Amino acid sequence: MPSKKSQKKINSKLNDSAEENITTPKTAKIVLFVFGVGPLILMGLFLFSNGFFSSPL
């Protein structure tokens, strides 16, 4: 009988850890924004600060 109780506890721990790693659409959008649009904004700011967009006149 004690072995059945210990197996139930192990199974519940595995289920809890699996529920924590679920990817939701909200987190996916945040990750795509940070790693997709973020570098583009940083590159634009870098080029603007170095005078890349200023006219040569």
N, C-alpha and C positions, 0 to 999 in steps of 0.2 A: 503493500500500500504506500509506503513513503516514496517509492520511486515514481509513482504516478503524480504525486504532488509536486515533486521537483521538476518533472517534465512540463507540467502546466506553467510553472513559473518561468522556465526557459522559453517556452513558446510565447508567453506574453511579453517578455523582454524583446524577442525578435520582432514581434509585431509592432511594438512601440518604436523601435529604431527604423523600421521600414516606413512607417507613417511620417516620420520626420523628414525623410529624403524625397518626398513627393514634390515634383516641380509643378508649380501653378503658373497659369498664364501671366499673372502679375509679376512674378519673379523673373520669368523668361523675358518679359518686355524690359525690365530694369537692366538685366544683363546685356541684352542687345543694345540698349541705348548707351550704356557705359562703355562697352567695348567696340561699338560700331560708330556712334556719332561723336563720342568723347574725343578720340584721337583726331578726327577731322577738325573739330573745333580747336584743339590744341595746336595742330599744324597751321591752321589759319591765323591764330594769334601770333605764333612764332614768326610766320612770314610777314605779317603786318608790322610787327615790332622791328623787323630788320629792314623795312622799307621796300619790300618786294612789290607792293601794290602802288607805290608812289610813281608819278610820271617822271621821266628823266629830264624834263624841261626845267 
